[in-house]
């Protein structure tokens, strides 16, 4: 079955734009604003290698400076 998948006929390579939409709209796959690990930890979040900061609503309010 793997051979039949690899030998598909009439296939096309994805354009960069199509590939980005599959990867989440960005080249590195990040879907969040990028913060330094220090900024993230200062606000009580957990920094990820791609620059995203996992945290609560309060964490993100601290990072953005927007308090509702």
Buried (B, 14 or more C-beta within 10 A) or exposed (E): EEEEEEEEEEEEEEEEEEEBEEEEEEEEEBEEEEBEBEBBBEBEBEBBEEBBBEBEEEBBBBBEEEEE
